[in-house]
């Protein structure tokens, strides 16, 4: 299971001022806390800084790598920013994300060929996001064929079938999970990934929705998540679900997390 920490993102109102001010201490601290909480990669997105995005993205990657051993997910809609960011990464990077929209595909594919990162690939094209499992599988097929043709091995491809907000489509999670199964059966070597938070958009108690969605995805074979690793209940549910699904031999990860105090928030308060 691969966890990508999502918190260093300029679309979050508390993060953009830190990036604008080049507050390295706060950015490094947030990266460290995500890694300590279970993230394997730290996603960095500076897109809302507009003309300052390219410089800021490279700066954030540099300071985080100087202070931690975190792996980096470079997240941008701008191929120039992606190229600069990937060039700054030491070791194997992740690119977040490519899709089949003509402008994005043609702009990003040369970057993919040049740097050969792990790639998050979204089931989306110029017609939008498919509303059927079969439609999502068709786009996943095009993505896998295109990326392997560009030299990316199947195990470095992370397909996101994309889920709609359940508030706008009550059947979207069923379709998403069906598509997930189809993709995994068609491409057993390819990975799957999901950004959890979109499913709960527009609804109250979003964390509760995201947590249950995570467990459903795990039960259908999801390989990776983009999430908030500082959400202790989310991470506890992840560890518990992996144990119950037989992904934790002799419950070692679960017991290790308990011993490390990661379940202490569940202890009842004393009267």
Secondary structure as UniProt FT lines:
FT   STRAND          2..9
FT   TURN            10..11
FT   HELIX           13..20
FT   TURN            21..22
FT   HELIX           24..36
FT   TURN            37..38
FT   STRAND          41..45
FT   HELIX           47..52
FT   HELIX           53..67
FT   STRAND          71..75
FT   HELIX           79..88
FT   STRAND          94..100
FT   HELIX           102..115
FT   STRAND          118..125
FT   TURN            126..127
FT   HELIX           133..149
FT   TURN            150..151
FT   HELIX           154..156
FT   STRAND          157..160
FT   TURN            166..168
FT   TURN            170..171
FT   HELIX           172..186
FT   TURN            188..189
FT   STRAND          191..195
FT   HELIX           196..200
FT   TURN            201..202
FT   HELIX           206..219
FT   TURN            220..221
FT   STRAND          224..227
FT   TURN            229..230
FT   HELIX           232..244
FT   TURN            245..246
FT   HELIX           249..251
FT   HELIX           252..259
FT   TURN            260..263
FT   HELIX           264..266
//
